[in-house]
Amino acid sequence: MQNLRIPGPTPCPEEVLTAMGQQMINHRGPEMAAIMKEVAEKLKYFFQTKNDVLVLTGSGTGGLEAAAVNFLSPGETVLSVSIGVFGERFAKIASIFGAKIIALNFEHGKAADPALVKKALAEHPEIKAVLITHNETSTGITNDLKSLASVVKGAGKLLMVDAISSLSSIDLPVDEWGCDVVVSGSQKGWMVPPGLAFISVSPDAWKANAESKMPRFYWDLAKHKASIEKGQTPWTPCVSVIVALHKALAMMEKEGMQNIFKRHQKIADFTRKGVKELGLTLLAEEKYASNTVTAVLATEGLDPKKLLKVMREEYNTVLAGGQGPLEGKIFRIGHLGWVTENDIKVTLDNLKLALPKAGFRS
C-alpha cells in the first residue's frame, strides 16, 4: 500500500472502506435516518458542543462558502485573520459574495498575534465577524485559537473558524471557547474519503443567519437544520461517505477523544524530532507547530519538487509540496487521522535515503 503522507485526503481504515462499499440504501428511509441522527450526535461530541452540527455534501471549501453565505451580508465588514493560503481562501470566498474584508495577514510560518487582532477590532468597530483558520496546513501552524477567541468574543464579534484540518485531531472545545461557526472536512482527521463538510452553528450565528442577505440555495443551512431533525438532508447526500463516517466515528469513540489528541501530539513530536535529526529545519516555530502536518524548509541545496518525485517513484511515499509563496521552498508531511508512529518511521527512513538524491547536503 502506498504510504500517503499528505495533509488530506488521508488513508482510511479497511473497516471504513468496507462500510463505504455497501449497497445503496434509501436516503429518505428509516435506515438512513437512524444513521444520520447518530452521526449528528457523535459529531457534537467530537466538536465538544451542544450547538447544531450539520453534515453537508461537499468539500471543506464548500463548508467555508456555506459559512460565508449563511451568516454575512453584502457590504458588512469582516476581519480576516490569515496565516496562510487557506486563511486567504476563506477571505476570498466572503469577498466574492460581497463582504468588505479587512485583511490582517501574518507572515507565512507565523501564528496570529491576539494583541494585533484586538488592535484591529478596536480600530474598526464596524466589524461584524472574524474569520480565523485554526490549523493552517499550508504552513504547518496551529493558531492559539483559545486566546484569539477570547479577544474576538470579548469584542462581541461573530467568530467563524476554519477547523478543517484540526477538529478531531487537535483539541478544539467549541462551546468553551465561544466559537460561533466551525467548519471541518471528512478527508482529514475523520478517516473517511473526501465528500463531506461539517459545520457547527451557535445560537448567535443562527441570529446572524436570520439577518443574512447573501444569496444561497444548496448551502442554505436553515434548510439543513430543518431536515436533520427528520434524519435527512435537504438534497441528495453522499450516502456512501456518510455510512463510512458512521463507522469511523464509532472507531474514534472507541479510541477516545483525549487519546486521539495524545496520539497526534506524540506522532507530531516524533515527526519533528526525526526531521531535525536528518539535519532539516522546520518552518514553524515549535510552540505553534501543528500536530497534523509538519512543514520543512528546503535548505542546503534541497530541491523539494525533486524530493517529492523521488519519494513517490522510488520509495512509494507521497509527501506534499509548498503552496502559494512557499511553493518550491518547503515540503510537508501529513500525520493526521489513521496514522501510527511506524508510518512516520517508514517515512523518515525513506526520507533519509531520498534527501541526497534531491540535492540535500547535510
N, C-alpha and C positions, 0 to 999 in steps of 0.2 A: 504494500500500500504506500502511496506517495505520502511523504512527510510534509503536510501542508501547514506551514508556519507563517501565515499572513493574518492580519487582524480581522479577517472575515471575507468570505464565508469560512467557517471553521469546520473541522471534522465532526462527524455525527456518530454517536454510538450505534452499533448494529441493531439494538433494540428499537431505537428511534427510527432507523431506516426501514425496519420490518413493519413497524406500525404504520409508517407513511405509505407502504406498498399495499395496504389492504384495499379491497374493493370499495368503490364509491358507496356512500350512504345518502339518504335524502337530507339535503341541507336544511330543510324545513320540518324534518321529522323529529320524533321524540328522542331518538338515539343521539342526534347531533345536538339537540337542545341540552341534554344531560352533560355532554362533553363541554359545550360552551360555558355552561354555568359553573362547572368545576374548574375549567381553565381560568375564568374570570376571578374566582375566589382565590385560587393559588397565585395568580399574578398579583393580587392585592397583598398577599403575604410577602412575596419577594420584593414588591415595591415598598413594603412597610407602610401601608396607607389604608385608611378607611374610605378614601375617595373612590370615585368611579375609575375603573381601568377598562379601557375599550380596546378591542382587537380589530385592527384594520388590515385588509388585504392590500399589501404594497410594501415597498422598501422603507428603510429608515428615513430616506429623504421624503417619501410620501408622508410619513409621520410628521416631519418638520413642516411640510406645507400645510398639513391639517392643523397644526398648532398655529401657524400664521393666520390662516383664513378664518379660524373659528373664534379668535379672541382679540383681534385687532380690527381697526377700521382704516380706510384710506385717509391719509393726512395726519394720523396720530403719530406722535414722536416715540421712537423706540431706541433704547440704548443697546447696542451690540457690543458685548464684551468678547473679543475674539483672540484666541491664541494659536490659530492655525487655519488650515484650508476649510475644515468643516464648520468652524465658527463663522467664517466668511460666507459660507454657503447658506447658513441659517439667515444671516442678514440679507443676503441677495434675494432669497425667497420672499421675505417680508417686504423688501423694497419693490420687487416686481408687482406685488399686489397693492402698492400704493402707500405703504408705511414710510414715514420720514425717519431715516436712520442717522443716529449719531454714533459714529464708529469709534470705539475705544480699542484699538488694536495693539497687542503686545508682541514683542519680538518672538518669532517662531523658536521654540525651545525654552521659553519662559512661561511662568504661570501668571495669571491675572493678579494684580495688586488690589486688595479690597479698599485700601486707602484712596487709590485713584478712582475706583468705582464710586466711592462715597463722594468724592470731589465732583465727579461728573454729574451725579444726581443732584447735588446741591446747586450746581451752576445751571442746571436745566430742569426746573421744577415741572415743566410741561411733559416730561417723560411719562408715558403710560405703562410701559412694560420693559423688562430687561431680558435679553437673550444671552444665555451662557452655555458653553459646552463643558460638561463635567470632565470628560476624558477625551483628549484630542489625539486621535490615532495618527494623525499626520506628523506629530512631533513627539509622541510618547510621553505626554504630560497629563497629569491629573490635577485639575484646579482644586484649591481649598474651598470647596463648594459650601461647606458649613459657614465659614467666615463671610463669603460672598453673599450667601443667602441672608445672613443676619443684617448685612448692610442694606440689601435690596428691600427686605421686608420692613426694616426699620424706617425706611423712607416711604413705606406704604405703596410700593410698586408691585405690579404683577410679575412673578418670576417664572420664566419659561426656560426649561432645561433640556438640552440635548444630552441624553444619557445612553445613547445607542450602544456605545462600546464599553460602558461601565456597569450599568444596572444588571444584577445577577452575579457579577464577578467582584465588584468593589462595593463596599458599604455605602448605601445612599438611603437613609431613613427619610422618606419623602415628607411625611407629616411632621416629624420632629424638626426638620429644617425649614418647613414652611414653603415647600416648592409647589407652585400652583399648577404648572403644566410640565409633565415629564415624559419624554419620548424615548423608547428603546426599540431594538430591532431583532428579529428572530435569529439572524445568521451570525450573531456574535457569541455572547456567553451562554445563550439559552440552549445551545447544542442541537439546533434544528436548521434546516436549509433556509435560504432567503425566501421572502414572500409575505412576511407578516410584520406589522408595526404595532407597538403597544403604546397607549397614551393615557396617563392619569390626569384627572381633572378635579381641581378643588372647588369648593362652593364659590369662592371669589372668582375663579375662572369661569364658572357657569354664569355668573352675573355678567361678566365681560362678554360671554358668548351671546347672551340675550341682547346686548347692545351692539355687537359687531355688525358691520355693514359690508364686509368683504364678500365677494361672490364665492359660492361653494355649492356643490351638488354631491359628488361622490364622497368628498371628505366632510360632509355635514355631520358633526359629532352629536348633535341633538337627535338626529335620526338613528345613529348608532346606539345612543343611550336608551331610546325607546325600544329598540329591537332587542338589546341584550337582556332586558327584563323578561323577554319571552324566550330567551335562549337562542336568539337568532342574530343575524346581521342584516342591514337594510338591503345589501346587494349580495350576489353570489360570492361566498367566501372561498378562500383557498383551502378546501376541505382537507386534503391530504396533509398539508403542513400543520393545520390545527390539530389533527389527530396525532401527528408526530410530536407537537408541542405538549399535548396532553400526557404523552408517555415521558417526555423529557422532564416535565415538571414533577412527575411522580418520582423520577430518579433523583432530581435535585432535592426534593423534600426528604427523601430517604438519607441522602448525604448530610443534609442540614445546612441552613443558610450560613451560619457562622463558620462551619467547617469549609464551606466553599470559599469564603473570603480568606480564610487562613491558608488554604491550598494555593490560591492565586498569589498571595503575598509570598509564600515560600518559594514557589516556582519563579516568580519575578526576581526575588533576591538571588536565586541560583543562576538565573539568566544573566543578570547584571554582573555578578561575580565572575562568571565564566567568560563573558565578553571582555572584561578588563584584564583577566589573566592571559588572554590572547594578544594583549597589547593594544586593544582598541579603546576608543573614547566614546562615552555616552554623550548624546546631545543634551539630554535633560539633566538639570540639577537634581541630584538623587532624592532630595527632600520632596520633590514633586514628580518623581519618576512613576510612570504608570505601571500598574500590576497586570495589565492586559497586553501591552505592546512595548517593546524596547526599541528605541531609535538609536542608531550607531553612526557616528561620523565617519566619513570616508577620508582618512588621513594616511600619511606615509605611502603615497603613491597608489592607494587603492582605487580601482575603477569599480564602483558599485554595480553598474549595469553588467559588466563582465562577470562580477561575482555572482549575481543572480543567475546568469546563464550557466556558469559552471556548476553552481549548486543544484540547479534544476536538471541539467543534462547528465552530469557525472555522478551526482550524489542523491538524486531523486528527492531533493528537499527544496521546497518553494518558499522563498522569502519575498518581502515586499520592498519596493524602491521608495524614493522620496517623492513628494508631491508639491506642486506649486513651486515656490522659490527654493525648496530643498531638493528638487529633482536633480539627480546626479551628484548629490552632496551627502546623502545618508542611505542606509538600508535599514529595514525594520524586521523585527522578529515578533510574530504574534504568539501569545501564550495565554489564551483565554478559552473558556468553555471546557470541552472534553480534552484535557491535556494533562500529562503527567510529567514528573521530573525526568523520567527516562526519555520522553520525546525531546526534551530540551538537551539532554546529554548527547543524544544522537546528532542533533542539530549542531551543537558546539564541536563535536568530534569531526563532523564533516566540514564545518567552517574552518577548522584548523588546517585541514588539507587543502581547502579551496582558496584560502586567502593568498598564498604565494602565487597561485596561477592567475590571480586577478590583480597582480602588481603590488601587493602589500609587502612593505619592508618593515618587519618588526624590530 
